[in-house]
């Protein structure tokens, strides 16, 4: 084989290796950014859930008579709520 052909082959091989390293780094960087964004979004979602749970707990603690006024709550009882309103009138 001629030396020119060997130089061209090894040049192509080394350039392919360096391109692979560069490409891998760019993909890893994009993946790391996506992972960080997902972690931030997950933390924000957990904080929002905790705030909702705290607000719900505070609202249920306010009503010392035990009547739940939130219709989304599974323990909501319309008859008790109407009775409370009638008592307040």
N, C-alpha and C positions, 0 to 999 in steps of 0.2 A: 504494500500500500504506500501511496505517496504521503509525504509529510504534510502537504497541503490538505489532503483529505482527512488525515488524523487531526489536524488543527481545527478544521471545520467541525468534525464530529464532537471533539471535546468541548469546543466553544458552544456548540448547540446543547450539549449535555449540561454544562455549567450554567448556561443562561436559563435552561429549563429548571434546574434546581433552585437558582436564585429567584426565578419567577414564582415557583411553588412556595418558597418561604415567604415572599412578599404577599402572595394571594392568601395564604393561610393566616398571616397576621391581620390582614384587612377583614377577613371573615370572622376571626376571633374577636376583633375590636367591635364589629357590628353586633355580634352575639352578646358580648359583655354589656354593651349599651342597652340592648333589648332586655337583658336579664335585670339590669339595674332599674330600668323603667317599670318593668313588671313588679319588682319588689317595692318600689315607691307606691305604685298604684294599689298593691295589696295592703300596704300599711295604711294608706288613706282610707281604704274600704273598711279595714278593721277599726280604725278610729271612729268612722261614721257609725258603725254598728255599736260600738261601745257608748257613743254619745246618745244614740237612740235608746239603748237599754237603760242608761242612767236617767234619761228624761222620763222614760216609762216608769221607772222605779220611783222617781220623785213625784210624778203625778199620782201614782197609786198610794204613796205615803201621805199625800195631801188630804185625800178623802178619808177621814178617820171613821166615817160611818160604814165604810166597806163597799160603797157603791162604785162600780167601775163605769166610767162615762165614755170610755174609748170603744166605739163600735167594732174596731178591728181586733180587739182583745178577745180571745176565745172564751174568757170567763164573763163576758158582757151579758147582762141580764136586763132586758128592756123593762120588765115589770118592776124591778127594784128601782130603776131610774125614774120611771113615771111616778112611783110611790114617793120618792124623794122630792120630786118637783111638786107634787100635790101637798106634801107636808110643809114645804117652804112657802106656799101661797097662803 
